Amino acid sequence: MRKHILKASIPVLIACLLIVVLLVLPGISKIHNNYLGVTGPAAVGMAQTTPITSTVYLPLIVSPGLSTSRVVVDNHQAFDKCALPSLQQMQTWWDKSPYWVHNLYIGGISFACRNNPLDEAWIKAAAKQGWSFILTWVGPQAPCTSYKYRMSSSTSTAYQQGRSEADLANTAAVNLGITGGKIIYYDVESYSSADTACRNAVKSFMRGWVERLHELGAKAGGYGSPCTSFLSDWATNNPAPDDVWIAYWKLPPEYDPAASVWNVPCLSNSLWTDHQRLRQYTGGHSETWGGVSMTIDSNVLDGEIVTFKPPSSPSLADGTQSDSQRLGIPQIRDMRTLSPESGWVLTGDRLFLKNEAGQTWREITPGSGGTAGILAVNFLDLQHAWLVNRTQEPLPWGGLAISRTDDGGSNWQDFPLPAHMSEASSPVVAAYLDFIDANLGWLALKLHTGSSFSLGRLFVTQDGGRTWEERLIPLGEAVKFLDAQRGWVAGGPSGELLYQTVDGGRTWQPQSLSYPDSIASARALVGLPQFQNEREGVLPVTMSGSPDSHFALFETRDGGESWSLATRLELDPGVEPASPLPFSLGGGSRWWVGSPGTARLYTAGEPSALPSAGLPSGVIALDFVTDQSGWAFTQEGSCQGYKPPSGLVTPPGAEPFQCVQRSRLLATSDGGLSWTEIAMP
């Protein structure tokens, strides 16, 4: 009986084998062609680099609707951030944001983000949502920098290091299930232009990086500043990078559907011309889409990325965006209350003040004519305020200047900052002011880096901003000083760091916080402390986790020397913040915190959750000046229509994909129970 069954099964087995061969061979051919540059851009008439041979991998079994990874040209927008978003956040942003592509840090010895580790399951799930990816490797940096891990200053050794990093990056990609076509970008942070030997070492490193990835059947790209990572040096390499990811930021830091990969300084438009450019056009800023807020860098694409979607014809979507995606009015960037009836707001690069006597806004933007962008605003009271301006010169990034008013903005004094304050190996992209009286204040500068780093510089003035002395700072973030000696800086690439200084910023020490075991595994997003007096204060910490997230409030009674947990709030199920929750301490001991994606507002006391009345979702910032009076700044963005994944086009008859974004300013006079919108100028 067993022999008869075996004989009867032979034809079936042969038929099955034939089916397998017919199914697998095209897949193998497709992967082989992908490495040879036949699919992707070449398939739609795009010029391609010289074909390279490689090992052929068997196709990976993936979920329905996905293929193995392949390289395509994409001309949509992308976002990148250090910590990995949750899949729920990614789904909301796919449905409700104008972004098509997300950066993936796949590793490297200099990669600083350790939260939410990336794995194959996350990539495949996000790809199934529709996302495509920029693969990035963060290894040793230029030998003339102060980074912990650096390349060799020897060109021959640096070349071999570049090859070794390519091996590591390719292995990491394969281990993440990216076994088909791929392009990996190497992150080269800014470094000193004074050292020609340093530039030669980086150039040699990049030659090894590109050469080895080509040998492995992958494409190779490089990320960096056009002026201070010297991208043009790489163009003379043989082989040169297939694509470049240009880090050149614009102001104000917000989504811009009109951003372009062209006409950036220090990089000729004659280099990497054939759909070979990505551009990171603005750095860390908060955007809210579909009720989910994230702090991101924004990018515009006209170059190669990795997708898991199968090819279609035509395989390059037009990427056009409707007029509704253009922001019709300048978005609110910052605001503060000064009294129950007064405050200021920064929209675009225009500053407006509402005083106690009137209900209308008065524009008080300095009119010097030499301003290329306002980086920071700080009001001590209705009369005393300071601005940090970026000036037009020197190019390409401009210098810095301080503007000061002592009469509520009717008149301004300008104090150009010394060249050494704005000239650095990494350009200044953001600034933060903190004055504790009319003379004593600090200026923290955020330097241009990828989102895996946070570098800064700190200066102090004791004459109201006329002259400045440089101090030290461990992070490129905002600072909060309690007095001339005690201050804090918080955040960093992953958001969990807290440092304290007790000598005015000359030295800094890390401070640790003790979390309960029930939330210790969540991702900590640490905010700056706020104080009621010289001894008592609070420190807000957002604990983002799955399935539950919390808000933790620590308190101090010794001027910030130590912190103990005072309050813990469990957020609504499914809420998983990607940025610190907006928090404000009122005039006394009462505090407020907003929950993202909902109109939920929490406050001190029982019950802690206030009923919602007029407060929309998407709260970016809260500022209470008393226990009853405060402002809220909200940002709401959403999209509708059909959003085709990278490489695919909108089918005939489908509703075009359109996005709108709006920011609003609201006020409360009853402690947050009800809110009314403030008409903007």
WOVENZI-V790023 format. One record per pair of residues at least 4 apart in sequence whose ideal C-beta (glycine too) atoms are under 8 Angstrom apart, sorted by the first residue. I is the first residue (numbers start at 1). GAP is how many residues later the second one is. If there is no record, write none. Layout:
BEGIN
i: {I/I}
gap: {GAP/GAP}
END
This chain:
BEGIN
i: {1/2/3/4/5/6/8/9/10/11/12/13/14/15/16/17/18/19/20/21/22/23/24/24/24/25/26/27/27/27/28/28/28/28/29/30/30/30/30/30/31/31/31/31/31/31/31/32/32/32/33/33/34/34/34/34/34/34/34/34/35/35/35/35/35/35/35/36/36/36/36/37/37/37/37/37/37/38/38/38/39/39/39/39/40/40/40/40/40/40/40/40/40/41/41/41/41/41/41/41/41/41/42/42/42/43/43/44/44/44/46/46/46/46/47/49/49/49/52/52/52/53/54/54/54/54/55/55/57/57/59/59/60/60/60/60/62/62/62/62/62/62/63/63/65/65/65/66/66/66/66/66/66/67/67/67/67/67/68/68/68/68/69/69/69/69/69/69/69/69/69/70/70/70/70/70/70/71/71/71/71/71/71/71/71/72/72/72/72/72/72/72/72/72/73/73/73/73/73/74/74/74/74/74/74/74/74/74/74/74/74/75/75/75/75/75/75/75/76/76/76/76/76/76/76/77/77/77/77/77/77/77/77/77/77/77/78/78/78/78/78/78/78/78/78/78/78/78/79/79/79/79/79/79/79/79/79/79/79/79/80/80/80/80/80/80/80/80/80/80/81/81/81/81/81/81/81/81/82/82/82/82/82/82/82/83/83/83/83/83/83/83/83/84/84/84/84/84/84/85/85/85/85/85/85/85/86/86/86/86/86/87/87/87/87/87/88/88/88/88/89/89/89/89/89/90/90/90/90/90/91/91/92/92/92/92/92/92/93/93/93/93/93/93/94/94/94/94/95/95/95/96/96/96/96/96/96/96/97/97/97/97/97/97/98/98/98/98/98/98/98/100/100/100/100/100/100/101/101/101/101/101/101/101/101/102/102/102/102/102/103/103/103/103/103/104/104/104/104/104/104/105/105/105/105/105/105/105/106/106/106/106/106/106/106/106/106/106/107/107/107/107/107/107/108/108/108/108/108/108/108/109/109/109/109/110/110/110/110/110/110/110/110/110/110/111/111/112/112/112/112/112/112/112/113/113/113/114/115/115/115/116/118/118/118/119/119/120/120/120/120/121/122/123/123/123/123/123/123/124/124/124/125/126/126/127/127/127/127/127/127/128/130/130/130/131/132/132/132/132/132/132/132/132/133/133/133/134/134/134/134/134/134/135/135/135/135/135/135/135/135/136/136/136/136/136/136/137/137/137/137/137/137/137/137/138/138/138/139/139/139/139/139/139/140/140/140/140/140/140/140/141/141/141/141/141/141/141/141/142/142/142/142/142/142/142/142/142/142/143/143/143/143/143/143/143/143/144/144/144/144/144/144/144/145/145/145/145/145/147/151/151/151/151/151/151/152/152/152/152/153/153/153/153/154/154/155/155/155/155/155/156/156/157/158/158/158/158/158/158/159/159/159/159/159/160/160/161/161/161/162/162/162/162/162/162/162/162/162/162/163/163/163/163/163/164/164/164/165/165/165/165/165/166/166/166/166/166/166/166/166/166/166/167/167/167/168/169/169/169/169/170/170/170/170/170/170/171/172/173/173/173/173/173/174/174/178/178/181/181/181/182/182/182/183/183/183/183/183/183/183/183/183/184/184/184/184/184/185/185/185/185/185/185/186/186/186/186/186/186/187/187/187/187/188/188/188/188/188/188/189/189/189/189/189/189/190/190/190/190/190/190/190/190/190/190/191/191/191/191/191/191/192/192/193/193/193/193/193/195/196/197/198/199/199/199/200/201/202/202/202/202/203/203/203/203/203/203/204/205/206/206/206/206/206/206/207/207/207/207/208/209/209/209/210/210/210/210/210/210/210/211/211/212/213/213/213/214/214/214/214/219/219/219/220/220/220/221/221/221/221/221/221/221/221/222/222/222/222/222/223/223/223/223/223/223/224/224/224/224/224/224/224/224/225/225/225/225/225/225/225/225/226/226/226/226/226/226/226/226/226/226/227/227/227/227/227/227/228/228/228/228/229/230/230/231/231/231/231/231/231/232/232/232/232/233/234/234/234/235/235/235/236/237/241/242/242/243/243/243/243/243/243/244/244/244/244/244/244/244/245/245/245/245/245/245/246/246/246/246/246/246/246/247/247/247/247/248/248/248/248/248/248/249/249/249/249/249/249/249/250/250/250/250/251/251/251/251/251/251/251/252/252/252/252/252/252/252/253/253/253/253/253/253/253/254/254/254/254/254/254/254/255/255/255/255/255/256/256/256/256/257/257/257/258/259/259/259/259/259/260/260/261/261/261/261/261/261/261/262/262/263/264/265/265/266/267/269/272/272/272/275/275/275/276/276/276/277/277/278/278/278/278/278/278/279/279/279/280/280/280/281/281/281/282/282/283/283/283/283/283/283/284/284/284/284/284/284/285/285/285/286/286/286/286/286/286/286/287/287/287/287/287/287/287/288/288/288/288/288/288/288/288/288/288/289/289/289/289/289/290/290/290/291/291/291/291/291/291/292/292/292/293/293/293/293/293/293/293/293/294/294/295/295/297/297/301/305/307/307/307/309/309/309/309/311/311/312/312/312/314/315/315/316/317/317/317/317/317/317/318/321/321/321/322/322/322/324/324/324/325/325/325/327/327/329/329/330/330/330/330/331/331/331/331/331/331/332/332/332/332/332/332/332/332/332/333/333/333/334/334/334/334/334/335/335/335/335/335/335/335/335/335/336/336/336/336/336/337/337/337/337/337/337/337/337/338/338/338/338/338/338/338/339/339/339/339/339/340/340/340/340/340/341/341/341/342/342/342/342/342/343/343/343/343/343/344/344/344/344/344/344/344/344/345/345/345/345/345/345/346/346/346/346/346/347/347/347/349/349/349/349/350/350/351/351/351/351/351/351/351/352/352/352/352/352/353/353/353/353/353/353/354/354/354/354/354/354/355/355/355/356/358/360/361/361/362/363/364/364/364/364/365/366/366/366/366/366/366/367/368/368/368/370/370/370/370/371/371/371/371/372/372/372/372/372/373/373/373/374/374/374/374/375/375/375/375/375/375/375/376/376/376/376/376/376/376/377/377/377/377/378/378/378/378/378/378/379/379/380/380/380/380/380/382/383/383/383/383/384/384/384/384/384/385/385/385/385/386/386/386/386/386/386/386/386/387/387/387/387/388/388/388/388/388/388/389/389/389/389/389/390/390/390/390/390/391/391/391/391/391/392/393/393/394/394/397/397/397/398/399/399/399/399/399/400/400/400/400/400/400/400/401/401/401/401/402/402/402/402/402/402/403/403/403/403/404/404/404/404/404/405/405/405/405/405/406/406/407/415/415/417/417/417/418/419/421/421/421/421/421/422/424/424/424/426/426/426/426/427/427/428/428/428/428/428/429/429/429/430/430/430/431/431/431/431/432/432/432/432/432/432/432/433/433/433/434/434/434/434/434/434/434/434/435/435/435/436/436/436/436/436/436/438/439/439/439/439/440/440/440/440/441/441/441/441/442/442/442/442/442/442/442/442/442/443/443/443/443/443/444/444/444/444/444/444/444/444/444/445/445/445/445/445/446/446/446/446/446/447/447/447/447/449/449/449/449/451/452/453/454/454/454/454/454/454/455/455/456/456/456/456/457/457/458/458/458/458/458/458/459/459/459/459/460/460/460/460/460/461/461/461/461/461/462/462/463/471/471/471/472/472/472/472/473/473/473/473/474/474/474/474/475/475/475/475/475/475/477/477/477/477/478/478/478/479/479/479/479/479/480/480/480/480/480/480/481/481/481/482/482/482/482/482/482/482/483/484/485/485/485/485/486/486/486/486/486/487/487/487/487/488/488/488/488/488/488/488/488/489/489/489/489/490/490/490/490/490/490/491/491/491/491/491/492/492/494/495/495/495/495/495/496/496/496/496/497/497/498/498/498/498/498/498/499/499/499/499/500/500/500/500/501/501/501/501/501/502/503/511/513/513/513/513/513/513/514/514/515/515/515/515/515/515/516/516/516/519/519/519/519/519/521/522/522/522/522/522/523/523/523/524/524/524/525/525/525/525/525/525/525/525/526/526/526/527/527/527/527/527/527/528/529/529/529/529/529/530/530/530/530/530/530/530/531/531/531/531/532/532/532/532/532/534/535/535/535/535/536/536/536/536/537/537/537/537/538/538/538/538/538/538/538/539/539/539/539/539/540/540/540/540/540/540/540/541/541/541/541/541/542/542/542/542/542/542/542/542/543/543/543/543/544/544/544/544/545/545/545/546/547/547/548/548/548/549/549/549/549/549/550/550/550/550/551/551/551/551/551/551/551/552/552/552/552/553/553/553/553/553/553/554/554/554/554/555/555/555/556/556/556/556/556/558/567/569/569/569/571/571/571/571/572/572/572/575/575/575/575/577/577/578/579/581/581/581/581/582/582/582/582/582/582/582/583/583/583/583/583/584/584/584/584/584/584/584/585/585/585/585/586/586/586/586/586/586/586/586/586/587/587/587/587/588/589/590/590/590/590/590/590/591/591/592/592/592/592/592/592/592/593/593/593/593/594/594/594/594/594/594/594/595/595/595/596/596/596/597/597/598/598/599/599/599/599/600/600/601/601/601/601/601/601/602/602/602/603/603/603/603/604/610/610/610/611/613/613/613/614/614/614/614/614/615/615/615/615/615/615/615/616/616/616/616/617/617/618/618/618/618/619/619/619/620/620/620/620/621/621/622/622/622/622/623/623/623/624/624/624/625/625/626/627/628/628/628/628/629/629/629/630/630/630/631/631/631/631/631/632/632/632/632/632/633/633/633/633/634/634/634/634/635/635/635/635/636/636/636/636/637/637/637/637/638/638/639/639/639/639/639/640/640/640/641/641/641/641/641/642/642/642/642/642/642/643/644/644/644/644/650/650/650/664/665/665/665/666/666/666/666/667/667/667/668/668/668/668/668/670}
gap: {4/4/4/4/4/4/4/4/4/4/4/4/4/4/4/4/4/4/4/4/4/4/4/34/35/4/4/4/32/41/4/28/30/31/4/4/9/29/37/38/4/25/26/28/37/149/150/4/22/24/5/6/4/5/6/34/36/37/146/147/17/18/19/21/146/182/183/15/16/17/18/4/5/11/12/14/15/4/5/13/4/31/142/272/6/30/31/32/33/141/264/271/275/5/6/7/30/31/32/234/263/275/4/5/6/268/272/270/271/272/27/228/229/270/227/170/190/193/162/163/165/164/161/162/163/164/161/162/122/123/9/121/8/117/119/120/4/5/6/62/115/246/61/65/63/244/245/58/61/62/242/243/244/113/241/242/243/244/111/112/113/240/108/109/110/111/112/113/237/238/239/110/111/236/237/238/241/110/111/112/148/233/234/235/236/60/232/233/234/235/243/244/574/575/202/229/230/231/243/4/26/27/58/227/229/230/231/233/245/572/573/200/226/227/241/242/243/244/23/24/25/225/241/243/570/21/22/23/24/178/180/182/221/222/223/224/21/22/23/24/25/56/200/220/221/222/223/227/14/18/20/22/23/24/208/215/217/218/219/220/22/23/54/56/200/216/217/219/370/371/4/22/213/214/215/216/370/497/23/30/31/369/370/411/412/30/32/33/410/411/412/440/495/29/31/32/33/34/38/4/5/8/17/31/209/493/4/30/460/490/492/4/35/38/39/42/4/458/486/488/4/203/205/487/489/4/12/36/39/41/4/38/4/5/197/198/199/200/4/6/196/197/199/201/35/36/37/549/195/544/548/193/194/195/196/541/542/543/190/192/193/540/542/562/157/159/191/223/227/541/561/30/31/32/543/545/546/30/31/32/33/198/200/204/545/24/29/30/31/32/30/31/33/196/348/14/19/29/30/31/32/6/8/13/31/32/33/347/12/29/30/31/63/66/67/70/72/78/4/30/31/61/62/65/29/30/31/57/60/61/79/29/30/31/40/28/29/30/31/37/38/39/77/342/343/27/341/26/340/341/342/380/381/382/339/380/381/380/379/381/408/407/4/5/58/4/57/4/55/56/57/4/4/4/10/53/54/55/185/4/53/184/4/5/7/4/5/6/180/181/182/180/179/513/515/514/173/174/175/176/177/513/514/515/172/173/174/51/111/144/165/171/172/34/38/43/47/48/49/50/171/48/49/50/51/87/314/28/31/32/35/47/48/49/50/49/312/314/10/26/29/30/47/48/7/9/10/11/21/25/65/4/6/8/9/10/47/48/50/5/8/9/46/47/49/50/56/59/60/7/8/9/10/15/55/58/59/9/47/48/51/53/54/281/5/44/46/47/280/42/7/10/11/50/51/54/5/6/9/49/5/44/45/48/4/47/4/45/46/48/49/4/48/4/4/43/44/46/47/50/4/45/46/48/49/4/48/4/44/47/4/42/43/44/45/46/47/48/49/50/4/45/46/48/49/4/44/48/4/21/40/43/44/4/18/42/43/44/45/46/47/50/54/4/45/49/4/4/15/17/44/4/12/14/43/46/48/4/4/5/6/9/11/45/4/5/4/128/37/38/125/36/37/124/35/36/37/38/59/60/121/122/123/29/34/35/36/37/36/37/38/58/60/93/20/23/34/35/36/37/36/37/263/265/14/18/34/35/36/41/35/40/237/260/261/264/34/35/38/39/235/236/237/257/258/259/4/7/11/37/38/234/6/233/6/34/35/37/232/4/4/4/4/4/31/34/4/4/4/27/28/31/4/27/30/31/33/34/4/4/4/16/27/28/31/35/4/30/31/32/4/4/11/13/4/10/27/29/30/31/32/4/28/4/5/6/7/4/5/6/25/23/24/85/19/21/22/20/21/22/23/24/57/82/83/9/12/19/22/23/6/21/22/24/57/227/4/5/6/7/20/21/22/23/4/6/21/22/23/201/202/223/4/5/6/20/21/22/38/39/40/41/21/38/39/169/170/200/197/198/199/220/18/4/36/4/13/15/35/36/40/34/35/36/39/4/6/7/10/5/36/37/4/4/31/34/62/29/33/34/35/60/61/23/27/28/32/33/34/59/32/33/34/35/54/58/15/18/21/31/32/33/34/32/33/201/203/16/17/31/32/33/148/4/31/32/33/34/180/199/6/9/31/32/31/98/121/122/123/124/139/30/78/79/81/96/97/121/29/30/31/32/80/176/177/28/31/33/44/73/77/79/32/43/72/382/406/25/26/42/44/64/68/69/68/20/22/23/39/41/19/40/16/17/18/39/40/41/42/7/15/6/15/130/131/130/4/4/4/5/31/27/28/29/26/27/28/25/26/21/22/23/24/25/27/20/21/22/17/18/19/17/18/19/15/16/14/146/147/163/165/168/11/12/13/146/162/167/10/11/13/7/8/9/10/293/334/349/6/7/9/11/348/350/374/4/5/308/329/330/332/346/347/348/349/348/349/350/370/372/307/347/348/305/306/307/326/327/345/286/304/305/284/285/286/303/304/325/327/342/284/285/283/284/153/154/4/341/338/339/340/336/337/338/339/4/336/335/336/337/335/332/333/331/327/329/330/331/332/333/331/4/5/338/334/335/336/334/335/336/333/334/335/4/334/18/351/17/18/19/20/16/17/304/330/331/332/13/14/15/301/303/331/332/333/348/13/14/15/11/12/43/287/299/8/9/10/11/286/288/296/298/330/7/8/43/287/295/5/6/286/287/288/292/293/294/4/5/6/41/43/44/287/4/17/43/286/290/285/286/288/289/329/13/14/15/11/12/13/14/40/10/11/280/282/288/7/8/9/10/20/33/35/41/6/7/9/16/320/335/4/5/6/28/31/5/333/334/16/22/24/25/13/15/12/13/14/23/26/36/58/9/10/11/12/329/8/9/11/29/55/56/4/5/6/7/8/324/7/27/53/26/4/321/319/320/47/318/41/44/45/46/9/5/21/23/37/46/48/45/35/44/46/19/21/22/31/18/19/20/30/17/18/19/20/26/16/17/25/13/14/15/16/13/14/15/25/53/55/56/11/12/54/55/56/57/67/8/9/10/56/7/8/55/56/57/63/5/6/4/5/55/57/58/26/22/23/24/25/20/21/22/51/54/19/20/23/24/16/17/18/19/47/49/55/79/15/16/17/25/12/13/14/43/45/55/11/12/13/14/25/7/8/9/10/38/7/8/9/10/25/6/5/6/4/5/25/30/31/24/17/18/20/23/24/16/17/21/22/28/31/45/13/14/15/16/12/13/14/15/41/63/9/10/11/12/8/9/11/60/61/4/5/6/7/8/5/32/4/50/51/4/5/51/50/4/24/36/38/47/49/6/4/23/33/21/22/23/29/20/21/17/18/19/20/29/17/18/19/15/16/46/12/13/14/15/11/12/13/14/45/46/47/8/9/10/7/8/10/44/45/46/47/53/5/6/7/4/5/45/46/47/48/26/22/23/24/25/20/21/22/44/19/20/23/24/16/17/18/19/29/37/39/45/63/15/16/17/18/25/12/13/14/29/32/33/34/35/45/11/12/13/14/31/8/9/10/30/31/8/9/10/29/4/5/6/27/42/41/40/21/22/23/37/38/39/20/21/17/19/20/21/13/16/12/13/14/15/21/47/9/10/11/12/8/9/11/44/45/4/5/6/7/8/5/7/4/33/34/35/33/34/35/36/6/16/32/35/15/23/25/34/14/15/16/17/22/24/12/13/14/15/11/13/50/8/9/10/26/49/7/8/9/48/49/50/5/6/7/4/5/49/52/55/77/78/51/20/16/17/18/19/14/15/16/73/74/13/14/17/18/10/11/12/13/23/40/41/72/9/10/19/39/7/8/9/36/37/38/4/6/34/35/89/4/5/29/28/29/30/31/85/27/28/29/30/13/29/12/13/14/15/28/41/9/10/11/12/8/9/11/60/4/5/6/7/8/7/4/52/11/13/26/28/41/50/50/51/4/5/9/28/37/50/4/49/52/24/26/31/33/49/24/21/22/23/27/28/20/21/22/17/18/19/16/17/18/19/52/54/55/56/13/15/54/12/13/14/15/53/56/11/8/9/10/27/31/7/8/10/53/54/55/61/5/6/29/54/4/5/53/56/57/25/21/22/23/24/19/20/21/53/18/19/22/23/15/16/17/18/28/47/53/14/15/16/17/24/11/12/13/40/41/43/53/10/11/12/13/39/7/8/9/10/35/37/38/39/6/7/8/9/5/32/33/34/4/5/31/30/26/27/22/23/25/21/22/26/27/28/18/19/20/21/16/17/18/20/30/42/51/13/15/16/17/12/13/14/15/38/40/9/10/11/12/8/9/11/4/5/6/7/8/4/37/24/33/39/4/6/24/29/23/26/28/20/21/22/23/4/19/18/17/12/13/14/15/11/12/37/38/39/40/50/8/9/10/11/39/7/8/9/38/39/40/46/4/5/6/39/4/5/6/38/39/40/41/42/44/37/38/39/40/39/15/13/14/15/34/37/81/12/13/9/10/11/30/32/38/80/8/9/10/29/6/7/8/21/25/28/38/5/6/7/21/22/23/20/21/14/19/13/16/17/18/9/12/8/9/11/14/18/71/6/7/8/5/7/68/69/4/61/62/63/62/60/61/62/52/60/61/62/63/4/17/19/51/53/57/60/18/20/48/50/17/19/16/17/18/19/13/14/15/13/14/15/43/11/12/8/9/10/11/7/8/9/5/6/48/4/5/4/44/40/41/42/43/38/39/40/37/38/42/34/35/36/37/47/33/34/35/36/43/30/31/32/33/29/30/31/32/26/27/28/29/25/26/27/28/22/23/24/25/21/22/4/18/19/20/21/15/17/18/13/14/15/16/17/8/9/12/13/14/15/14/4/5/6/13/4/6/7/13/12/13/15/9/10/11/12/8/9/11/4/5/6/7/8/4}
END
